Amino acid sequence: MHDHLSLRTREFSGGNNKHFVNQCLQCGEQRGNSIARKEALRLNGGVEPPAYDDSITIEREEHRSHLSQGWSNAHAEERRITALIHGWSFESVQASFAQEKKRLDEANNRLSELLVEFEAEFGEEKVINCLIQQTVSRKKRRYAERQEVTERFTDEKELKVWFVEHFTRDFHIYEEVPGIHLAEKVNVRIDFVLYPKPHLIEEGFIEEPFGIEVKYFKQESGFTHKTSRGIWQAISYNDCLFNLNGHEFKTKFCLLFSNLSFLAETALIKNLGYEGENDQMEWSGMLHVANHARVGVLSVSGDKELMKGWVMRFAGGSYFSSSSYNNETTYRLSNLNTINKIRIGNF
Protein backbone atom coordinates (compact mmCIF):
# COMPACT_ATOMS: atom_id res chain seq x y z
CA MET A 1 0.00 0.00 0.00
CA HIS A 2 1.25 3.50 -0.82
CA ASP A 3 2.24 5.68 2.13
CA HIS A 4 -0.39 8.28 1.25
CA LEU A 5 -3.28 5.78 1.21
CA SER A 6 -5.25 4.73 4.26
CA LEU A 7 -7.97 2.10 4.64
CA ARG A 8 -11.23 3.80 5.65
CA THR A 9 -14.91 3.03 6.25
CA ARG A 10 -17.19 5.00 3.96
CA GLU A 11 -20.86 5.18 4.97
CA PHE A 12 -23.85 5.76 2.70
CA SER A 13 -27.63 5.93 3.30
CA GLY A 14 -27.24 7.25 6.83
CA GLY A 15 -24.78 4.56 7.88
CA ASN A 16 -26.87 1.62 6.70
CA ASN A 17 -24.51 0.93 3.82
CA LYS A 18 -20.76 0.66 4.51
CA HIS A 19 -17.92 0.41 2.03
CA PHE A 20 -14.28 -0.24 2.87
CA VAL A 21 -12.01 1.78 0.62
CA ASN A 22 -8.54 3.29 0.31
CA GLN A 23 -8.51 7.07 0.80
CA CYS A 24 -5.69 9.33 -0.32
CA LEU A 25 -4.64 11.36 2.71
CA GLN A 26 -3.23 14.13 0.50
CA CYS A 27 -6.14 14.84 -1.86
CA GLY A 28 -8.98 13.15 0.04
CA GLU A 29 -10.21 11.14 -2.97
CA GLN A 30 -11.13 7.45 -2.93
CA ARG A 31 -8.65 5.26 -4.81
CA GLY A 32 -9.79 2.06 -6.45
CA ASN A 33 -12.88 -0.02 -5.79
CA SER A 34 -14.41 -1.14 -2.48
CA ILE A 35 -12.77 -3.96 -0.50
CA ALA A 36 -14.71 -6.87 0.96
CA ARG A 37 -15.39 -6.56 4.70
CA LYS A 38 -13.47 -9.74 5.54
CA GLU A 39 -10.39 -8.53 3.66
CA ALA A 40 -10.67 -5.03 5.18
CA LEU A 41 -10.73 -6.45 8.70
CA ARG A 42 -7.75 -8.67 7.94
CA LEU A 43 -5.74 -5.73 6.61
CA ASN A 44 -6.68 -3.59 9.62
CA GLY A 45 -5.79 -6.07 12.33
CA GLY A 46 -9.29 -7.39 12.88
CA VAL A 47 -10.95 -4.06 13.66
CA GLU A 48 -13.12 -1.87 11.46
CA PRO A 49 -11.11 0.91 9.75
CA PRO A 50 -11.69 4.51 10.86
CA ALA A 51 -14.30 6.66 9.17
CA TYR A 52 -13.70 8.24 5.78
CA ASP A 53 -12.30 11.75 6.34
CA ASP A 54 -14.20 14.28 4.18
CA SER A 55 -12.33 17.19 5.75
CA ILE A 56 -9.21 16.44 3.65
CA THR A 57 -11.00 17.29 0.42
CA ILE A 58 -12.62 20.36 1.97
CA GLU A 59 -9.27 21.72 3.22
CA ARG A 60 -7.64 21.01 -0.14
CA GLU A 61 -10.38 22.88 -2.02
CA GLU A 62 -10.15 25.79 0.44
CA HIS A 63 -6.42 25.98 -0.27
CA ARG A 64 -7.07 25.98 -4.02
CA SER A 65 -9.74 28.64 -3.60
CA HIS A 66 -7.28 30.78 -1.67
CA LEU A 67 -4.70 30.47 -4.47
CA SER A 68 -7.32 31.22 -7.10
CA GLN A 69 -8.49 34.31 -5.23
CA GLY A 70 -4.89 35.46 -4.97
CA TRP A 71 -4.47 35.20 -8.73
CA SER A 72 -7.77 37.03 -9.31
CA ASN A 73 -6.68 39.84 -7.02
CA ALA A 74 -3.34 40.03 -8.83
CA HIS A 75 -5.10 40.31 -12.19
CA ALA A 76 -7.47 42.98 -10.82
CA GLU A 77 -4.53 44.98 -9.50
CA GLU A 78 -2.76 44.64 -12.84
CA ARG A 79 -5.84 46.02 -14.64
CA ARG A 80 -6.09 48.87 -12.13
CA ILE A 81 -2.45 49.86 -12.65
CA THR A 82 -2.87 49.68 -16.43
CA ALA A 83 -5.87 52.00 -16.20
CA LEU A 84 -3.89 54.46 -14.06
CA ILE A 85 -0.96 54.44 -16.48
CA HIS A 86 -3.28 55.31 -19.37
CA GLY A 87 -5.28 57.79 -17.34
CA TRP A 88 -8.47 55.74 -17.55
CA SER A 89 -11.24 55.56 -14.96
CA PHE A 90 -14.02 53.04 -14.41
CA GLU A 91 -16.62 55.62 -15.35
CA SER A 92 -14.86 56.53 -18.60
CA VAL A 93 -14.50 52.88 -19.59
CA GLN A 94 -18.20 52.23 -18.90
CA ALA A 95 -19.19 55.31 -20.89
CA SER A 96 -17.03 54.20 -23.81
CA PHE A 97 -18.69 50.78 -23.85
CA ALA A 98 -22.17 52.34 -23.74
CA GLN A 99 -21.34 54.69 -26.61
CA GLU A 100 -19.94 51.85 -28.72
CA LYS A 101 -23.06 49.75 -28.12
CA LYS A 102 -25.31 52.65 -29.14
CA ARG A 103 -23.40 53.16 -32.40
CA LEU A 104 -23.51 49.43 -33.13
CA ASP A 105 -27.26 49.26 -32.51
CA GLU A 106 -27.85 52.20 -34.84
CA ALA A 107 -25.74 50.64 -37.60
CA ASN A 108 -27.54 47.31 -37.19
CA ASN A 109 -30.92 49.04 -37.53
CA ARG A 110 -29.79 50.75 -40.77
CA LEU A 111 -28.58 47.43 -42.16
CA SER A 112 -31.92 45.79 -41.30
CA GLU A 113 -33.80 48.53 -43.15
CA LEU A 114 -31.61 48.06 -46.25
CA LEU A 115 -32.20 44.30 -46.18
CA VAL A 116 -35.94 44.83 -46.01
CA GLU A 117 -35.75 47.03 -49.15
CA PHE A 118 -33.47 44.47 -50.84
CA GLU A 119 -35.91 41.65 -50.08
CA ALA A 120 -38.90 43.65 -51.34
CA GLU A 121 -37.21 44.14 -54.70
CA PHE A 122 -35.33 40.87 -55.24
CA GLY A 123 -36.89 38.31 -52.86
CA GLU A 124 -35.79 36.48 -49.73
CA GLU A 125 -33.57 33.91 -51.49
CA LYS A 126 -31.47 36.64 -53.11
CA VAL A 127 -31.01 38.32 -49.72
CA ILE A 128 -29.77 35.05 -48.19
CA ASN A 129 -27.37 34.38 -51.08
CA CYS A 130 -26.00 37.91 -50.90
CA LEU A 131 -25.42 37.66 -47.14
CA ILE A 132 -23.64 34.32 -47.59
CA GLN A 133 -21.36 35.78 -50.27
CA GLN A 134 -20.49 38.76 -48.08
CA THR A 135 -19.86 36.50 -45.09
CA VAL A 136 -17.63 34.13 -47.07
CA SER A 137 -15.65 37.02 -48.53
CA ARG A 138 -14.92 38.52 -45.13
CA LYS A 139 -14.17 35.19 -43.46
CA LYS A 140 -11.77 34.25 -46.26
CA ARG A 141 -9.91 37.50 -45.75
CA ARG A 142 -9.67 36.96 -41.99
CA TYR A 143 -8.66 33.34 -42.51
CA ALA A 144 -5.80 34.38 -44.83
CA GLU A 145 -4.61 36.89 -42.24
CA ARG A 146 -4.57 34.20 -39.54
CA GLN A 147 -2.61 31.86 -41.78
CA GLU A 148 0.09 34.47 -42.25
CA VAL A 149 0.61 35.29 -38.56
CA THR A 150 0.17 31.85 -36.95
CA GLU A 151 3.34 29.96 -35.99
CA ARG A 152 2.35 26.43 -36.98
CA PHE A 153 3.63 22.91 -36.56
CA THR A 154 4.73 21.16 -39.75
CA ASP A 155 4.36 17.41 -39.12
CA GLU A 156 3.91 14.61 -36.54
CA LYS A 157 7.64 14.32 -35.92
CA GLU A 158 7.82 17.92 -34.72
CA LEU A 159 4.75 17.38 -32.53
CA LYS A 160 6.28 14.27 -30.90
CA VAL A 161 9.55 16.04 -30.11
CA TRP A 162 7.61 18.96 -28.59
CA PHE A 163 5.41 16.60 -26.58
CA VAL A 164 8.29 14.68 -24.98
CA GLU A 165 10.14 17.90 -24.16
CA HIS A 166 7.16 19.50 -22.42
CA PHE A 167 5.48 16.53 -20.67
CA THR A 168 8.50 14.67 -19.23
CA ARG A 169 8.18 16.80 -16.12
CA ASP A 170 4.78 15.34 -15.21
CA PHE A 171 4.75 11.84 -16.73
CA HIS A 172 6.86 8.77 -17.34
CA ILE A 173 6.78 8.52 -21.15
CA TYR A 174 7.23 5.29 -23.09
CA GLU A 175 7.49 5.57 -26.86
CA GLU A 176 6.28 3.21 -29.59
CA VAL A 177 4.75 0.63 -27.25
CA PRO A 178 3.68 -2.59 -29.06
CA GLY A 179 0.40 -4.40 -28.52
CA ILE A 180 -2.32 -6.50 -30.10
CA HIS A 181 -5.89 -5.60 -30.96
CA LEU A 182 -8.02 -8.08 -29.02
CA ALA A 183 -10.87 -8.30 -31.54
CA GLU A 184 -8.97 -8.10 -34.83
CA LYS A 185 -5.91 -10.04 -33.59
CA VAL A 186 -3.52 -7.68 -35.39
CA ASN A 187 -0.33 -6.11 -34.08
CA VAL A 188 -0.42 -2.41 -33.22
CA ARG A 189 2.02 0.20 -31.96
CA ILE A 190 0.86 3.27 -30.03
CA ASP A 191 2.87 6.49 -30.12
CA PHE A 192 3.15 6.93 -26.35
CA VAL A 193 2.07 5.28 -23.12
CA LEU A 194 2.16 7.60 -20.11
CA TYR A 195 2.14 6.99 -16.37
CA PRO A 196 1.73 9.88 -13.88
CA LYS A 197 4.67 10.88 -11.70
CA PRO A 198 4.22 11.00 -7.89
CA HIS A 199 3.38 14.72 -7.67
CA LEU A 200 0.38 14.18 -10.00
CA ILE A 201 -0.76 11.08 -8.11
CA GLU A 202 -0.69 13.13 -4.90
CA GLU A 203 -3.09 15.57 -6.58
CA GLY A 204 -5.52 12.78 -7.47
CA PHE A 205 -4.40 11.65 -10.94
CA ILE A 206 -5.42 8.03 -11.43
CA GLU A 207 -2.53 5.55 -11.00
CA GLU A 208 -2.95 3.75 -14.31
CA PRO A 209 -1.27 3.89 -17.72
CA PHE A 210 -2.99 5.71 -20.55
CA GLY A 211 -2.28 6.23 -24.23
CA ILE A 212 -1.37 9.22 -26.36
CA GLU A 213 -1.86 9.16 -30.13
CA VAL A 214 -0.12 11.99 -31.98
CA LYS A 215 -1.56 13.27 -35.25
CA TYR A 216 -0.90 16.18 -37.57
CA PHE A 217 -3.95 17.54 -39.38
CA LYS A 218 -3.77 19.93 -42.31
CA GLN A 219 -6.67 22.35 -41.83
CA GLU A 220 -6.83 23.44 -45.46
CA SER A 221 -7.36 20.08 -47.21
CA GLY A 222 -8.76 16.60 -46.55
CA PHE A 223 -9.68 17.66 -43.03
CA THR A 224 -12.71 15.47 -42.30
CA HIS A 225 -11.21 12.31 -43.80
CA LYS A 226 -7.91 12.60 -41.91
CA THR A 227 -9.38 13.63 -38.58
CA SER A 228 -11.99 10.87 -38.58
CA ARG A 229 -9.32 8.24 -39.33
CA GLY A 230 -7.07 9.63 -36.59
CA ILE A 231 -9.83 9.59 -33.99
CA TRP A 232 -10.87 6.06 -34.94
CA GLN A 233 -7.27 4.89 -34.53
CA ALA A 234 -7.17 6.38 -31.03
CA ILE A 235 -10.47 4.64 -30.19
CA SER A 236 -9.08 1.27 -31.34
CA TYR A 237 -6.20 1.46 -28.85
CA ASN A 238 -8.62 1.17 -25.94
CA ASP A 239 -9.39 -2.36 -27.17
CA CYS A 240 -5.74 -3.41 -27.27
CA LEU A 241 -3.46 -5.32 -24.92
CA PHE A 242 -0.05 -3.65 -24.73
CA ASN A 243 3.29 -5.11 -23.65
CA LEU A 244 5.92 -2.99 -21.91
CA ASN A 245 9.04 -4.75 -20.61
CA GLY A 246 7.12 -8.02 -20.30
CA HIS A 247 4.18 -6.44 -18.47
CA GLU A 248 0.82 -6.70 -20.26
CA PHE A 249 -1.87 -4.10 -19.66
CA LYS A 250 -4.79 -2.16 -21.17
CA THR A 251 -4.90 1.62 -21.17
CA LYS A 252 -7.38 3.40 -18.90
CA PHE A 253 -8.11 5.86 -21.71
CA CYS A 254 -6.47 7.38 -24.76
CA LEU A 255 -5.88 11.03 -25.59
CA LEU A 256 -5.43 12.62 -28.99
CA PHE A 257 -2.58 15.13 -29.17
CA SER A 258 -2.30 17.11 -32.39
CA ASN A 259 -1.59 20.54 -33.79
CA LEU A 260 -5.27 21.19 -33.02
CA SER A 261 -4.39 20.91 -29.33
CA PHE A 262 -3.26 24.53 -29.67
CA LEU A 263 -5.84 27.32 -29.80
CA ALA A 264 -4.05 29.22 -32.57
CA GLU A 265 -4.23 26.22 -34.89
CA THR A 266 -7.77 25.32 -33.86
CA ALA A 267 -8.74 28.79 -35.11
CA LEU A 268 -7.56 27.70 -38.58
CA ILE A 269 -10.19 24.95 -38.84
CA LYS A 270 -12.39 26.21 -41.64
CA ASN A 271 -15.83 27.72 -41.19
CA LEU A 272 -16.01 30.22 -44.02
CA GLY A 273 -19.78 30.62 -44.08
CA TYR A 274 -20.75 28.27 -46.91
CA GLU A 275 -24.02 26.41 -46.35
CA GLY A 276 -23.35 22.74 -45.61
CA GLU A 277 -19.63 23.32 -44.94
CA ASN A 278 -18.41 23.72 -41.39
CA ASP A 279 -15.23 21.85 -40.43
CA GLN A 280 -15.33 23.35 -36.94
CA MET A 281 -18.72 21.78 -36.23
CA GLU A 282 -17.64 18.43 -37.71
CA TRP A 283 -14.50 18.39 -35.54
CA SER A 284 -16.52 19.12 -32.41
CA GLY A 285 -19.06 16.40 -33.26
CA MET A 286 -16.39 13.76 -33.92
CA LEU A 287 -14.69 14.51 -30.61
CA HIS A 288 -17.95 14.26 -28.70
CA VAL A 289 -18.63 10.78 -30.10
CA ALA A 290 -15.02 9.70 -29.46
CA ASN A 291 -15.24 10.84 -25.85
CA HIS A 292 -17.83 8.15 -25.13
CA ALA A 293 -15.29 5.55 -26.29
CA ARG A 294 -12.78 6.75 -23.66
CA VAL A 295 -10.92 9.00 -26.07
CA GLY A 296 -10.30 12.58 -25.05
CA VAL A 297 -8.12 15.44 -26.18
CA LEU A 298 -5.02 16.92 -24.62
CA SER A 299 -5.27 20.70 -25.00
CA VAL A 300 -2.43 23.14 -24.41
CA SER A 301 -2.64 26.66 -23.00
CA GLY A 302 -0.23 29.07 -24.64
CA ASP A 303 1.57 28.23 -27.87
CA LYS A 304 4.42 26.12 -29.23
CA GLU A 305 6.95 28.67 -27.95
CA LEU A 306 5.55 29.05 -24.43
CA MET A 307 3.31 26.46 -22.76
CA LYS A 308 1.26 27.94 -19.91
CA GLY A 309 -0.55 24.74 -18.98
CA TRP A 310 -2.55 21.77 -20.25
CA VAL A 311 -5.93 20.15 -19.75
CA MET A 312 -7.39 16.68 -20.45
CA ARG A 313 -10.96 16.88 -21.75
CA PHE A 314 -13.72 14.31 -22.28
CA ALA A 315 -17.41 14.52 -23.14
CA GLY A 316 -18.26 14.81 -19.45
CA GLY A 317 -15.93 17.79 -19.04
CA SER A 318 -12.35 18.33 -17.94
CA TYR A 319 -10.56 15.57 -16.04
CA PHE A 320 -7.22 17.02 -14.97
CA SER A 321 -5.31 20.21 -15.70
CA SER A 322 -2.07 22.06 -15.07
CA SER A 323 -1.45 25.80 -15.08
CA SER A 324 1.58 28.01 -14.51
CA TYR A 325 1.54 31.50 -13.04
CA ASN A 326 4.51 33.52 -11.76
CA ASN A 327 6.79 30.47 -12.11
CA GLU A 328 4.45 28.40 -9.92
CA THR A 329 2.72 25.35 -11.38
CA THR A 330 -0.53 24.06 -9.91
CA TYR A 331 -2.49 20.92 -10.74
CA ARG A 332 -6.22 20.33 -10.48
CA LEU A 333 -8.33 17.18 -10.55
CA SER A 334 -11.63 18.47 -11.91
CA ASN A 335 -13.72 15.30 -11.72
CA LEU A 336 -12.55 11.70 -11.36
CA ASN A 337 -15.94 10.48 -12.62
CA THR A 338 -15.18 12.11 -15.97
CA ILE A 339 -13.19 9.01 -16.89
CA ASN A 340 -14.61 6.46 -14.44
CA LYS A 341 -18.09 6.73 -15.95
CA ILE A 342 -17.04 6.68 -19.60
CA ARG A 343 -18.06 3.34 -21.10
CA ILE A 344 -19.27 2.34 -24.55
CA GLY A 345 -23.05 2.02 -24.40
CA ASN A 346 -23.36 3.85 -21.08
CA PHE A 347 -26.06 6.45 -21.76
Rosetta blueprint (number, residue, H / E / L):
1 M L
2 H L
3 D L
4 H L
5 L E
6 S E
7 L E
8 R E
9 T E
10 R E
11 E E
12 F E
13 S H
14 G H
15 G H
16 N L
17 N E
18 K E
19 H E
20 F E
21 V E
22 N E
23 Q E
24 C E
25 L L
26 Q L
27 C L
28 G L
29 E L
30 Q E
31 R E
32 G E
33 N E
34 S E
35 I E
36 A L
37 R H
38 K H
39 E H
40 A H
41 L H
42 R H
43 L H
44 N L
45 G L
46 G L
47 V L
48 E L
49 P L
50 P L
51 A E
52 Y L
53 D L
54 D L
55 S H
56 I H
57 T H
58 I H
59 E H
60 R H
61 E H
62 E H
63 H H
64 R H
65 S H
66 H H
67 L H
68 S H
69 Q H
70 G H
71 W H
72 S H
73 N H
74 A H
75 H H
76 A H
77 E H
78 E H
79 R H
80 R H
81 I H
82 T H
83 A H
84 L H
85 I H
86 H H
87 G L
88 W L
89 S L
90 F H
91 E H
92 S H
93 V H
94 Q H
95 A H
96 S H
97 F H
98 A H
99 Q H
100 E H
101 K H
102 K H
103 R H
104 L H
105 D H
106 E H
107 A H
108 N H
109 N H
110 R H
111 L H
112 S H
113 E H
114 L H
115 L H
116 V H
117 E H
118 F H
119 E H
120 A H
121 E H
122 F H
123 G L
124 E H
125 E H
126 K H
127 V H
128 I H
129 N H
130 C H
131 L H
132 I H
133 Q H
134 Q H
135 T H
136 V H
137 S H
138 R H
139 K H
140 K H
141 R H
142 R H
143 Y H
144 A H
145 E H
146 R H
147 Q H
148 E H
149 V H
150 T L
151 E L
152 R L
153 F L
154 T L
155 D L
156 E H
157 K H
158 E H
159 L H
160 K H
161 V H
162 W H
163 F H
164 V H
165 E H
166 H H
167 F H
168 T L
169 R L
170 D L
171 F E
172 H E
173 I E
174 Y E
175 E E
176 E E
177 V E
178 P E
179 G E
180 I E
181 H E
182 L L
183 A L
184 E L
185 K L
186 V L
187 N E
188 V E
189 R E
190 I E
191 D E
192 F E
193 V E
194 L E
195 Y E
196 P E
197 K L
198 P H
199 H H
200 L H
201 I H
202 E H
203 E L
204 G L
205 F L
206 I L
207 E L
208 E L
209 P L
210 F E
211 G E
212 I E
213 E E
214 V E
215 K E
216 Y L
217 F L
218 K L
219 Q L
220 E L
221 S L
222 G L
223 F H
224 T H
225 H H
226 K H
227 T H
228 S H
229 R H
230 G H
231 I H
232 W H
233 Q H
234 A H
235 I H
236 S H
237 Y H
238 N L
239 D L
240 C E
241 L E
242 F E
243 N E
244 L E
245 N L
246 G L
247 H E
248 E E
249 F E
250 K L
251 T L
252 K L
253 F L
254 C E
255 L E
256 L E
257 F E
258 S E
259 N H
260 L H
261 S H
262 F E
263 L H
264 A H
265 E H
266 T H
267 A L
268 L L
269 I L
270 K L
271 N L
272 L L
273 G L
274 Y L
275 E L
276 G L
277 E L
278 N L
279 D H
280 Q H
281 M H
282 E H
283 W H
284 S H
285 G H
286 M H
287 L H
288 H H
289 V H
290 A H
291 N H
292 H L
293 A L
294 R L
295 V E
296 G E
297 V E
298 L E
299 S E
300 V E
301 S E
302 G E
303 D L
304 K L
305 E L
306 L L
307 M E
308 K E
309 G E
310 W E
311 V E
312 M E
313 R E
314 F E
315 A L
316 G L
317 G E
318 S E
319 Y E
320 F E
321 S E
322 S E
323 S E
324 S E
325 Y E
326 N L
327 N L
328 E E
329 T E
330 T E
331 Y E
332 R E
333 L E
334 S L
335 N L
336 L L
337 N H
338 T H
339 I H
340 N H
341 K L
342 I L
343 R L
344 I L
345 G L
346 N L
347 F L
